[in-house]
Amino acid sequence: MSKPRIAFVNAAHDGADTLKNFRRELDADLVEFHVTDGTIPREFDFDGAVVSGSRASVYWDEEWIQPTREWVGEAAERMPVLGVCFGHQLLADALGGTVEGMNEYEIGYRTVSKTRDDPLLDGLGEEFVVFTTHSDAVTELPPGAELLAENDYGIHGFRKGDAVGVQFHPEYDMETAESVTRRKDDLAEERKQAVTDDITPENFEKACEAKRLFENFTEHARSASASD
């Protein structure tokens, strides 16, 4: 069975590790667009699209954000789209939702609860462990969107049609989780140490359950393409 051809919208400013992580987790042919460098997709000849995390906020005035937002919004009407962290926020924003700063970080391994059954989350428990790192959040879903997952910090997953977003990082390995935490210059050293102390093989193994959503997404992208 052929792999789906996926537009990978890489919004990380230093995107090599991000690409590596998604290449490892997605059983797909990824066509990378490093949008922070101005490489914005122009066409829609893909079986689906994935939008990565970023250190940016969707409301920042960086010249790459608006054209990326426009492309993602149109892509969501044409193909399956998955947004992760910043990608989840950008997708929500492009579809008419609201993203705001939290004035705090959610960071580290957290438990997320399903709010409804959804094909993206097939195979995951009603509660599952994920690695999180964000200080912005989707505070209002796009019109017509369905809430898929949440925790005490807020919205962690939504769907509108074939567009789905997750706030957490199922693509992270232990090295990425630790290096991202260490780079948070605006976090107290004590909190960073507490988070890194919690990055254990046991917690990582629990969080691997959430990686199932990548298989669910690529299978849907493959099926959607075959039915066109």
Salt bridges, closest charged atoms under 4 A:
ASP17 OD1 - LYS20 NZ 4.00
GLU25 OE2 - ARG24 NE 2.85
GLU25 OE2 - LYS211 NZ 3.12
ASP27 OD1 - LYS3 NZ 3.64
ASP27 OD2 - ARG222 NH2 3.94
ASP37 OD2 - HIS34 ND1 3.40
GLU62 OE1 - HIS13 NE2 3.36
GLU74 OE2 - ARG78 NH2 2.71
ASP93 OD2 - ARG69 NE 2.44
GLU106 OE1 - HIS134 NE2 2.61
GLU106 OE1 - HIS156 NE2 3.01
ASP118 OD1 - ARG159 NE 2.64
GLU146 OE2 - ARG116 NH2 3.46
ASP162 OD1 - HIS220 NE2 2.93
GLU171 OE2 - HIS169 ND1 2.76
ASP173 OD2 - ARG24 NH1 3.38
GLU178 OE2 - ARG182 NE 3.93
GLU189 OE2 - LYS192 NZ 3.10
GLU215 OE1 - ARG212 NE 3.97
GLU219 OE1 - ARG222 NH1 2.65
